[in-house]
Structure formats: structure tokens, C-alpha cells
Amino acid sequence: MDKPKKKSRQQVYTLLVQVGRKDGDGLPKKATGGALMIYASGVDEAEAVRETVAILKQADLSPLDVTGYGTLAEREAQGHDIHDDERELMQRALDENSVVVAQMTPFFKGEESAGETPIQ
């Protein structure tokens, strides 16, 4: 007899991570840092942040700051416009219990503060 599959407590959180420079980080040569839009799974946002920071460090990135925007349901409740491609990436992060980098934006001198664009 098959046991019923337990409902996963995992959820996907939208994170904006600012990164500094580090040798081998893959950012353009003249960039001063960057921002990454990430979808990360976790039982809570703190776990999603910890996992994301650990993975970014393994990838030779230097995370400086993480801003959490919540789960899909939380973002919908706040009125965020969430496109189908974004939903697909969130589902992938959930299915794979992983961290998915949706976008990486390098910063160049003077752009660091301009990079803090709110999620719509």
C-alpha cells in the first residue's frame, strides 16, 4: 500500500541580493558590484536566505545585503504584477528545492543606489 505523499512545507521566496566584487565573480571587468533577483525555496524566509548566501559564496560571489519580498502569495496580496515566466522560475525552485537566479544586473560607478528598484 502506497503511503500518501506528505505535503511539503517548502515555499519559494523572492530575494534581491546585492553583491560586491570578488576575484572570479563573473561580473564585468569595470563593474563595482551587482544585484541578483533570486527565487529560493525554504521552510521559511530565513532558511531561503541562508541557502542563497551559501550558494552565492560557493559561486565566488560576495553577498552584501539581502532584501526579502516574500512568497508568491504574499507578493500577490501586495499587488505585485507577477508574469508567467516569473511563476515558472518560482515553480522550478520549488520542484528542485533550489535557488534560481532569475536576473543579474551589474553596477558601475555611481549606480549602486540606483539599483534598488522595487519589485512590481
C-alpha positions as CSV (number, residue, x, y, z in Angstrom):
1,M,0.0,0.0,0.0
2,D,1.4,3.4,-1.0
3,K,1.7,6.0,1.7
4,P,0.2,9.3,0.9
5,K,2.8,11.9,-0.1
6,K,3.4,14.4,2.7
7,K,2.7,18.0,1.7
8,S,6.0,19.9,1.6
9,R,6.4,22.8,3.9
10,Q,8.8,24.3,1.4
11,Q,7.8,27.7,-0.1
12,V,9.6,29.9,-2.6
13,Y,10.8,33.4,-1.6
14,T,11.7,36.2,-3.8
15,L,15.1,37.7,-2.8
16,L,17.1,40.7,-4.1
17,V,20.8,40.2,-3.3
18,Q,23.4,42.9,-3.6
19,V,26.9,41.6,-4.2
20,G,30.3,43.2,-4.1
21,R,33.4,42.4,-6.1
22,K,35.5,39.3,-5.6
23,D,38.1,37.6,-7.8
24,G,36.3,35.1,-10.2
25,D,32.8,36.6,-9.6
26,G,31.9,36.7,-13.3
27,L,30.9,40.3,-13.2
28,P,32.1,42.7,-16.0
29,K,35.6,44.0,-15.5
30,K,34.6,47.6,-14.6
31,A,31.6,46.7,-12.5
32,T,31.6,47.8,-8.9
33,G,29.1,45.1,-7.8
34,G,25.7,43.9,-8.8
35,A,22.2,42.8,-7.9
36,L,20.6,39.4,-8.3
37,M,16.9,38.6,-8.4
38,I,16.6,35.2,-6.9
39,Y,13.8,32.7,-6.2
40,A,14.8,30.4,-3.4
41,S,13.0,27.6,-1.6
42,G,12.9,27.1,2.1
43,V,10.6,26.3,5.0
44,D,10.8,30.0,5.9
45,E,12.5,33.1,4.5
46,A,15.5,32.8,6.9
47,E,16.3,29.4,5.5
48,A,15.9,30.6,2.0
49,V,18.3,33.5,2.7
50,R,20.9,31.2,4.4
51,E,20.8,28.7,1.5
52,T,21.1,31.5,-1.1
53,V,24.1,33.2,0.6
54,A,25.9,29.8,1.0
55,I,25.4,29.0,-2.7
56,L,26.4,32.5,-3.9
57,K,29.6,32.2,-1.8
58,Q,30.4,28.8,-3.4
59,A,30.0,30.6,-6.8
60,D,32.7,33.1,-5.8
61,L,30.2,35.9,-5.3
62,S,30.3,38.3,-2.3
63,P,26.8,38.8,-1.0
64,L,26.5,42.1,0.9
65,D,22.8,42.6,1.5
66,V,19.6,40.5,1.0
67,T,16.1,42.0,0.8
68,G,13.2,39.6,1.0
69,Y,9.9,40.2,-0.9
70,G,8.1,37.2,0.5
71,T,6.3,34.3,-1.1
72,L,4.2,34.3,-4.3
73,A,1.0,34.6,-2.2
74,E,2.5,37.4,-0.1
75,R,3.5,39.3,-3.3
76,E,0.1,38.8,-4.9
77,A,-1.5,40.2,-1.7
78,Q,0.7,43.2,-2.0
79,G,-0.5,43.8,-5.6
80,H,2.8,42.8,-7.4
81,D,2.4,42.1,-11.1
82,I,3.9,38.6,-11.5
83,H,4.4,37.3,-15.1
84,D,4.1,33.7,-16.2
85,D,7.9,33.4,-16.8
86,E,8.5,34.5,-13.2
87,R,5.9,32.0,-11.9
88,E,7.7,29.2,-13.9
89,L,11.0,30.1,-12.3
90,M,9.4,30.0,-8.9
91,Q,7.8,26.6,-9.6
92,R,11.2,25.3,-10.7
93,A,12.8,26.5,-7.5
94,L,10.1,24.7,-5.5
95,D,10.2,21.5,-7.6
96,E,14.0,21.3,-7.4
97,N,14.2,22.6,-3.8
98,S,16.8,25.0,-5.2
99,V,18.0,28.6,-5.7
100,V,17.2,30.1,-9.1
101,V,18.9,33.3,-10.3
102,A,16.4,35.0,-12.4
103,Q,18.4,38.1,-13.3
104,M,21.8,39.5,-12.6
105,T,22.4,43.2,-13.0
106,P,26.0,44.6,-12.7
107,F,26.5,48.0,-11.1
108,F,29.0,50.5,-12.4
109,K,30.5,53.5,-10.5
110,G,27.6,55.6,-9.1
111,E,24.8,53.1,-9.9
112,E,24.7,51.2,-6.6
113,S,21.9,53.1,-5.0
114,A,20.0,53.3,-8.4
115,G,20.0,49.5,-8.5
116,E,17.4,49.3,-5.7
117,T,14.4,49.1,-7.9
118,P,11.3,47.8,-6.1
119,I,9.7,44.7,-7.4
120,Q,6.4,45.4,-9.3
